[in-house]
Amino acid sequence: MSVLRWIRRNLVVIAGLLTLAYMILPNIVVMVFSFNNPKGRFNYAWQEFSLDAWKDPCGVADLCGSLVLSLQIAAWATVGATALGTMIAFALVRYRFRARGAINSLIFLPMAMPEVVMAASLLTLFLNMGAELGFWTVLIAHIMFCLSFVVTAVKARVMSMDPRLEEAARDLYAGPVQTFLRVTLPIAAPGIAAGALLAFALSFDDFIITNFNAGSTVTFPMFVWGSAQRGTPVQINVIGTAMFVIAVLMVLGGQLIASRRKNNAQPQ
């Protein structure tokens, strides 16, 4: 009975840990098989431990080229979507204008719309405009579908801001630029950063919209999909593992910095 009571008391924690394990398990599998030395073309069965793929992560033709291209598109899409999304979020929260309610509703449309529908629509638009499919069409498409996620993240942060802080800054003779840079922007920064990180992850990971509008351009997700038809090189697991570890370290670093700031802000 004591075991049952302990389970009931910690049921939420147990469920959370099981969910976390379920989410992390595919990454663990990718990490383990990055040290595999497969005998055939497919890296689906464990054969023997090897560091060959880690020693030469760019040993597969065009792998690192597609990776760099995906990082470039994700970086520029993040900059574009974050800048536009932040301005839209502030406009929707701070100002009253015609069709504001309709725009608020339409912002969520790309998030709710199936990717294949948006991909086909963008392809039709580019073809009707006579645009050449490639880097720029992919970048425009990524900015478009990342914009909604940035607006949602920044808007939530701006809505929670206390307007009295900005009023206090103006009472202390701060100009509009000073108020924005020293009060508004630092408070909104966590929402902007969250939107930017989400945009980067979505852009780098996207396959469906990219595949429709890429032309002859090959991004990393497209390279992985194409390789899966012929055989999956271990280097793909290496790249995936490295990106997973970097993401985890960034999250842990952010948590550590936030914890230190919180401790320093507390009165001694």
N, C-alpha and C positions, 0 to 999 in steps of 0.2 A: 504493500500500500504506500509505503514511503516513496517508492520509485514513481508511482502514479501521481502522487502529490507533487513531486519534483518536476515531472513532465508538465503537469497542468500549470505550475507556476512559471515555467520557462517555455511555454508553448510558442509564444511569439518569437522568442530568440531562436528557438530550434527551427521554426518555419523560415525565419530570415536567413539562417545559415544554410539550410538546405536549398533555398532559392539561389543564394549566392554561389553555392557549389555547382548547381545546375547551370548557371550562367558562365562560370569560369571553366567548366569541364572542357568545352571545345578548344579553348585557348591552351589548356594543359596538353591536350592531344596534339595540337599543332606544335607546341614547344618540344614535346618528347620526340616527335617524328622529324624535327629539324636536326636531330643527331643520328638519324637512321642512314644506313647504307643499303638502299634497295638493290635487288639483283636485276629487276626488270625496269620498265619505263615508269611504272606507277608506284608511288610512295604510300601504299595503303596497308602493307603488312610489315611488321618489324622483322629486320634481318640481323643487323649487328650495329653496335655503337661506332660512330665515326664523326670526326670533326672536319671532314673534307669540305662540306658545304659552308661551314662557318669560316673556313680559311679563304674561300673564294666565293663570296655571295653573288658576285656578278659573273660567275662562270657560264651562265646561260645567256645566249645571245638575246639582246633587246630587253632583258629583264630590268636592268638598272635604268635603261633609257626610259622605259614606260613608267618606272617608279618616280624618276625625276619629273617627268611630264605631269604625273598625277599630283605631285607635291606642288608644282608650279600652279596648276589650275586651282587646286584647293586653296593655296595661299592668296591668289588674286581674287578668287570667288569670296573668300572670307573678308578681304578688305572691302570689296565692293558691297557685299550684302550687309556687312556690319555698319558701314557708313550710311547707306541708304536706309537700312532698317532702324538705326538709332534715330535718324531725323524723322522718319515716319512715326515711330513710337512716341516721340516727344510731341509731334503735331497732333496725334490722336488723343493724347492725354491732356495736353495743356490748352488746346484751342478748340473753339466751336465754329463749325463751318457746315455748309450744305453737304449733304450726302455723307456726313461723318459716320452715321450708323451703317450705311451700306458698305462703306470702305472697311469698317471694323469687321463686318461679316465676310467680305470678299478676301480679307487677309488670310482667313483660315482655309480658303478654297484649295490652294496648292497642297496643304497638309492633309486634307481629306480626299483629294482626288487621287485615283490610282496612277502610279507612275507611268504605266504604259499609255494611258490616255494623254497625260501631259507630254510625254515623249513624242507621240504621234502628232499632237497639235503643234508642238514646236518645230518638228520636222516639216510639217505642211507650211508653217509660217516662213521658215528659212527658204524653202524651195520656191514659194510664191514670190519672195523678195529677190530671188536669184543669188542668194548668198552661197558661197563655197563652204561646204561642210569641212570642219577642221577645228583647230585650237579655239578660234574665236567663237564659233557657234556653241561649242561645249562650254566655254566660259560664260557666255550670256545665259545659257540654259541653267547652269549651276547657280549663278547669282539669282536667277528668277525663283528657283524652288527653295533656295536657302533663305531668301528674304523673309518669308513668313515666320520661320523659326526664330530668326533674330528679332523681328518685331514683337513676337510673343514674349520672349525672354526679357527684352528691354522694357517693354510696356508694363510688365508685372512689377519690375523694379521701380519704374518712375511713378506708378500709382501708389506705391508704398512710401514715397518720399514725403517728408514733413515740409510743407511750404513755408512754415515759420522760420526755418533755417535760412532760406533765401531772403525772406523779409528782414531778418536780423542783419544779414550781410549788407543789404541795401541801406538799412538804418545806420550802419557804420560807414556809409559813404563809399561802398564798393560799387564800381560801375558794372554794367551788364556783362562785360567780358570777364572781369575779375570774379563776379559772382558765379558765372558758369564754370570757369576753370578751377576755382578754389572751393566751391561748395557743391554745385550741381553735378559736375562731372565726377568728382571722387565718390559721391554717394551712388551715382548710377553705374560706376565702373564695374561692380560685380555682375550686374545684369548684362552689361555690354560684353564683358569677358566670357560669360556663359554662352551668350548668343554666338560669339565669334568661335569658340571651341566647338559648339554644336555644328555651326556652318562648315568648319574645316573637316570635321569627321564625316558629315553627310556628303560633302563634295568629294572627298577622297574615296569614299566607299561606294559611290554611285556607279551602277552598271547599266540599268535599263535606259535612262535618259541619255547617258553618254553613248551607248551603243547605237541609238537611233540617229544621233546628231554628230557623230565623230568623223564620219567619212573614212579616210585612211588613217586617221590618228588613233593610236593604240595607247590607252591608259593602263595602269597596273591592274585594275579589276578585269579589264578586257583581256589583258595578257594571261591572267590566271584562268579565265574561262576558256580561252583558246588552247592553253597548255593542257587543260584537263581533257581535251579531246584526244590528245596525242600521248600524254604522259605527264605526270606532275613532277617537276624537278624538286629536289629537297630545298633548293635555294628559296623557293616560295615560302616554305615553312620558316626558313631563317629570317626572311624579311618580316613575315607576320609576327614572329616571336620578338624581334627587335622592336617593332612598333608597339606591341603590347607592353613590353617592359618599359619603354620610354613613357607611354601614357600613364602607367601605374606610378612611375617615379614622379611625373609631373603632378599627379593628384596628391601623392604623399607629401611632396614638397610644398604644394599650396596649403595643405592642411597644417603642416608644421609652421609655415610662416604665419598663418592665421592664428594658430595657437600661441605663438610667441608674442604677436601683437596684442592679443587679448590679455596675456599675462602682464605685459609691460604697461597696459592701460589701467590695470587694477591698482588701486591705491595701496601703497606699502604700509 
